[in-house]
Amino acid sequence: MSLVFLRIGSVAWAGLLRTLSLLGHPRAKARVAIRRKGQRRVLQASPGKRMWFHVSSLGELEQAIPVMQAFREVQPEVLWLLTVYSPSAWNPLQKQGIENVVPGWRREDVLAVLPDDLPGTWRSWLQALDICALAQAKYDLWPNLLTACQKRGIPIHVFAAAPSSTRPDPKPSTPALWRLITTISVQDDSSAEAFARIGLTRNVTVDGDPRIERVMTRSTHLSQVWVNWASLAAQVVVAGSTWPEDERELRELDWHPQRRLVLVPHDLSSRHLRDLDAQWEGGAIRSSAWLELDPQAQQKWSVVIVDSTGLLFDLYRIGTLAVVGGGHGSGLHNVLEPASAALPIVTGPEIGSFREAHALEEVGALSSGNMRDLATAWLADAASCRQFGAAGLAWLQGQKGASERIVSRWTFK
């Protein structure tokens, strides 16, 4: 598809959303309102040269944070503009405070939700701000934004870039947009080959995954209550971001005071938590109720269902084995976090095209298939748990340095 049609389509999409807002559609109204608020923040920003970082969702934000830190180390005088698109990135930044999520954030830096992709919007933004470059994660490319930057001579850098296609011979969609990019940093050789299929080789480099630095440097803040509970068991399985298919298989295992389960469901809705209560038939307790008990009463429970967010990364630190959800077709969740805790990992049979999952599988740190059978086998062999958990951590440690490589290739206006 030509760049002209992409730009027209982007304007038409923005027009549709604004029309829905005027007609009273609640989600469309909320969307327009939050983008107008971001527009005011940008236009009122303090003067100074800025680096513009853009991410779509929470996953891309996790990739961007170490890159932002690496950039600030080499250009500390340059301010930041960070834009996000999805509520999955915006909501935690608002709830936790951006200064608590993004290390090194300054009062003069600006956070905003990305507005609609309209040429007039970008003219006003680029007139108000002194942008030295635009850097964004993966493939959230907006044609009018990229065109506006190109016209003003602002370099555009994409890191952790990946083809969005899942075909056997994937290649990036919308080649016309990728040809506007100044540098394209990919995670692996297969991604570089995908870009070569649309004729892009000169500005494509293999630099690795910056998320690895994020999980390797992230600090933990787990309550001693959890540590004490886990210390009296021989084995603790931490099941993260589980879906109903995962939970049914875990229910079939035998849980007792020496083999405990921390279940962290993906869906924390009241309805799903009630379903889990019924499924366990009184054999599990929600964490909100469990934390209210005295230590002796807490030790009587072998299965705890975590009914709040923000604990999973820390909870892996008390585990013997990790079970990661999404491997039954819904999309595998984060396997880097349990690997950083030196845990062997069990998933469902479908790990898709996730590079890190395949790499961990190759070194023996991840097993995919029937979760009940695999977990039983791992738990029967403590020495292998330690050996292959350490192998996964060693693989992670060997992947560090992506952020520095990415930033070193950037050019600026």
N, C-alpha and C positions, 0 to 999 in steps of 0.2 A: 504494500500500500504506500502511495506517495506521501511525502511530508505534508503537502497541501491538504490532502484529505484527512490526515491525522489531526492537523490543526483545526480544521472545520469541525470534525467529530468531537473534539475536546470542548470547543465552544458550545456546540449543540447540547452536550451532556450537562454542562454548567447551566445552560438556559433551562433545561428540563427540571433540574433540581430547584432552581429559583422559582419556577412556575409552581411546582409542588408546594414550596414554602408559602407562596402567596395564597394558595388554595387551602392552607391550614394543615397540611400534612405534618404531624408532630415531629417525626424524625428529620424531615427536610428543614423545618423551621429551626430546630436545634442545631443542625449542621450549619445553616447560614449564619446563625447568631454567633457561634463560636469562632467562625472564620472572620467575621467582622471585628470581633474582639482582638484576634491576632493581627488583623490589618492595622488597627490603631497602635498596637504595641510596636510594630515595625516602623510605622511612619513617625512615631515619637521617640525612636531610639536615639541614644546619645551618639555624637559623631565619632568617627574613627574607622580604620580599616577593619573589615570583617571577613571571616571565612564562613561560608554558608554550608551547613551540613543538613542533609535531608534524609529521613528514614520513613518508611511506610508504617511498620508495625513494631511490636515489642521485640521480635526476633532480630530485626534489622537494627534496632536501637542497641541491643547487646553487642552487635558487631561494630557499631559506630563508636561506642564509648572508648575502647582502647585506641582507635584511630584518632579520635579527638584529643586524647591525652598525648599521644605521640606527636601530633601536630603542635600542641601547646608547648611541648618541651623544646621544639626547634624554633617556634615563632611565638614566644610568650606575650609579645606586645599586641598581637592581633586578637580582636574580639570575635565572639562566635554569634552566629544566627543559627538556631536549630529549629527546623520545621518537621512536624510529624503529620501523618495522614490518618492513621487508624486510631480509634479509641483505645485499642490494646496498648498503644504507646502513650497516648495522652493521659489516660486515667491514672496509671501509677505515678507519672510525673507530677500530677496535681495532688494526688493523695499523699505521697511520701515526701513531696518537695523535691524539685529538680536538683537542688544542691546536695541532697542525700542520695541521689541516684547517679548523677554524673559528676565524678570527682573533678575538682578544679573549676567548677562553675563559678562565674563572677557575677556580681550585681549588674554590671554593664552588658553582660551577654543577654540575648533575647531568645525567648521560646515562643513559638506560635504554631497553630494548626495551619497546614498548607491551604491557601485559598483556592478557589476555582481557577482552572487553567485558562485565564483570559489575558490577551495581549495588553489591555489597558492596566490590569493589575500589576503585571511585571514591569511595565514602564514606570509606574509610580514607585514600586519597590526599588528598582535599580537606580532611579533618580535620587531617592532618599538615602540609600545606603551605599557605602564605598566597598563593594564586594570584590575581593581579590580572586576568589575561585568558588565554584560550587562542587561539593563532594557528596555523593549519595551511595547508599548501599543497594546491591542486587539489581533490580530491574524496574523500579518505579519511575519510569521516564514519562515526562509530561511535555508534549511537543511545543507548545507555545512558550513554556519556560525555557526549554533548551534553545529555541530559536532566539529568544530575547537575549540570553547570555551570549550566544555566538555573535550576534550583531554588535554587542558592546565589547567584544574581545575578552570575555570572561572565560577562562579555561573551565572545562567540565570534566570531573573525574568520578568514575564509578568503581567502587571496590566490592569485593566478594561477589562480583558479577556472575550471573549464571543464566543459561538458557531457560526460559519458562516452559519450553516444550518437554513432554515426557516420552516422546517417540524414541525408537531404538537409535535413530540418527538425529538427535536433537540439534536444533539450531535456534538462535535467538529470534523471537518474533520482532516485527517492525524494524527491519534492517535500516530503514531511512533514519530512525532515531539514533541507533547505535553509531551511525557514521558521523554524528555531531559530537561524539564524545572524544575528549582529548586523550585521556588514558583510561584503559580498561584493565583492572586488576582482577584476576580470577583465582579460584582456590586450588585448581588442579589441572592436569593436562587434558582431561576429557572436556572440561569447559573451554579451554583454549582451542581445542579441535572444533568445538561447536561454533565458535566465532570465526574460525578459519573457513567454515562452510559458507559464510556470507562475505568472504573476502577480507576479513579483518585479521591482520597478523602483526602489522608494524607497531601498533600501539597497545598490544595485548601482552601482559606479563603474568606469569604464575607466581603468586606471592603467599598463598596460604589463607587460612581462615582466622581473622582477628578475634572471633569469639573465644578461641582457645586462650588467648591472653586474659580475656575477661574472666573466665572461670578459674584460671590459675592464680589470679591476683585478688580475687574477691574475698573479703573478710567474712567470718562467720560470727553469729551472735546467738547461738542456741542456748536455751535455758538449761541450767544444770538439772532441772527436773527430768528432762528427757535423757540426759546422760546417766543419771542414777538409775532410771528405769531399765535402760538398755544394759547397764553393767552387770545386772543380775541374771541375764539370759546368755545362753551359749551362742545363740544365733538371732539376729534381727534382720528381717527382710523389710526394706523400704520400697514400697510400690508407688511410683510417682506418675501423676497425670493419667490415671487409669480410666478406661471406658468400661461400659457394662460387660463386654466380652471378656476383658481382662479380669474383672472382679469376679465373674462366675468361675473362672479357672482357679483363682486364688482361694475361693471359698472351699474348694475341694481338698485343699491341703490340711494337714493336721497341725493346729496351732496350740501351743501349751506354754507353760512358764519358761521353758528353756528354748522355745522357738517362737519368737514374737513377730507380729506384723504391724507395721505402720502403713496405713492405707491413705493415700492422698489422691482423692478422685479429681478428675478434670472438671466434672460438673458438680458445683457446690450449691446448686439450687435446693430449696427446701424439699421439693418433690423427690429429687434423686437421693438426698440424704435419708428421707423416710423409706425409700425403696431399699437402701442399704441396711437400715435398721431392721426391716422385715426379713431381708435375705439372711442376716446373721442371727436372727432369732434370739436376741439377748446375749450373744457370744461376743459382741463388740461394743465399744463405748465411743461416743464422740469426744474429740479432744477438749472441747469447751467444757464439758461436764467432768472429764477426767482430770483436768488441771485444777478443779475445785476440791478434789479429794486429798486426804492426807497421804503422805508417802507410802504408808503400809497398805492402804486401800488401793493406791495406784498399782502396786506390784501384783495385785490379784488379777489384773486384766492383761490378756495376751494379745489382744487385737484392739488398736486404737485407730479410729477413723478421723482424720484431720479435717475439720470443718471450717478452716480459715485459710487465707492466702499468705504467701510470703515466707513459708517455712521449709519448703521442699529442699532447696539447696543445702541448708544447714542440717536437715534431718538425714541426708545421705551420710553425714559424718559419723552417725552412730550405727550404721548398717554393716551387715556381713555380706549381703547380696542385694542388688537393686533389680527391681522389675520396672520397666518403662512402658507406659501405655501407648496405645495408638497403632500397635502392630497388627491389628486385625482389619485394616483397611481405612481407618479414619485419618491416618497420617501419624507417623512415629514422632514422639515428643523428644525432648532434649536428652541425648545420651552423653553429652560432654560433662554435665554436672556430676553424675555418679562416677564417671571415669576419673574425674579430678579428685574424688574421694577414695580412689584405688579400690573400687568395688567391681566385681564381675557383674555383667548385665544380662538379664533375660528379657526378651521381647516376644511379641507374637510373630507369626510367620512372615508378615509383609513389612519389610524395612525400606522398600521403595528405592529411590536413587540417592538416599542420604549418604554422602561421601564418608562422613565420620563413622556412621554405623558399619559400613562395609570395611573400613580400615580397622576398627576395633574387633570386628569379626575375624579379620585376617590374623591378628595377633593373639586370638584366643580369648579376648576379654568380653566378647558378646556372643550370645547364643540366641538364635531365633527359631521359633517353632511352637510346640505345645508348652505353654508356660508352666503348667503343673508338673509335667514330667521333667522339664529342664531344671526348674527350681529344686525339685526333689534330688536330682543328680548332683547339682552343685552343693547343696546343703549336706550331702553325704560325704563330701570330700573337702574338708577344711583347708588342707594344704593347697589344693588346686584353686580354691577361692582366693587365697592370699597370693599365689603365684601369678594367676592371670589377671587379678585386679591390679597387681603391680605392673604387669605388662601393658595394661591400658593406660595407666598413669605415665609410664615411660614413653609411650607413643605420643601422648599429649605434650610432654615436656620437649620432645623432639620437634614439635610443630611451632614452637614459639618464634616470635620475631616478625610475624606478618605485618603488624601495624607500622613498624619502622620501615620495612621495605616498601610498603604502599606509599607512605608520605614522602619518602626519598625520591619518588618518581614524579611528584607533582610539579606543575608550573603555576605561576601566578600572574595576575594582571599588574 
